[in-house]
Amino acid sequence: MKNLQSVEISGVLAGKIWMPSCYAWKDFNVKFVPGGYHFAREWHGMRDALCDITNDGDFQSAGIVEACIKVTWQEDNKRSTVLRNELNLDAKLLQGFKADPEAADAYFCGGFEE
């Protein structure tokens, strides 16, 4: 039987931020665990995790430009880890959390000028 140990999601948020009103980006790295422990949030599923990541102060109107996920579980007293995999931002579940095309272009082209 597999028991979830942790889910870690890391990546980049980009978009128009509230103050100052401009395009910006920032890295994120969030760890979720069943039951919630110090320095980690409780895991309630992928949608809840994405809401937690994107509801971040000035970056609430920004979206995810790129992201990776790492899942660790224990099976039969052995610790197993899935290596980091890129999240498919075109997946239906991620559509509401994806950065707008203008923000993504600005991030990948290296410029956030308006």
C-alpha positions, 0 to 999 in steps of 0.5 A: 500500500502506498502512503503519500509523504509529500508533494512539492510544486515549484515554478514561476508565477508571472503577470501584471501585479497590483503594485506597482502596476507592471509585469513581474515574475517570481519563483515559488516552491511549496511543499504539501504533506498529509496532515500538515506539519511545520514548514509545509501545507496540508495536501487537499489535492491539486486544485487546492494546491494551485489556488494556494500558490496563485493567491499570493499578495501582489501576484494574485492576478499572475499565473503559472508560466512553468512548474514542476512537481515532485511526489514522495510516497512510502510503500512497504517500508521503502521510500519511493520518489517520483522524479520531478516532472513538468506540469502540462499547463495545457491540461484542463485542470491547470487552465484557470491557473496558467499565465496569460500569453503576454506575461508568458512571452515577457517572461521567456523573452526576458523583458517585462516592459509595458 
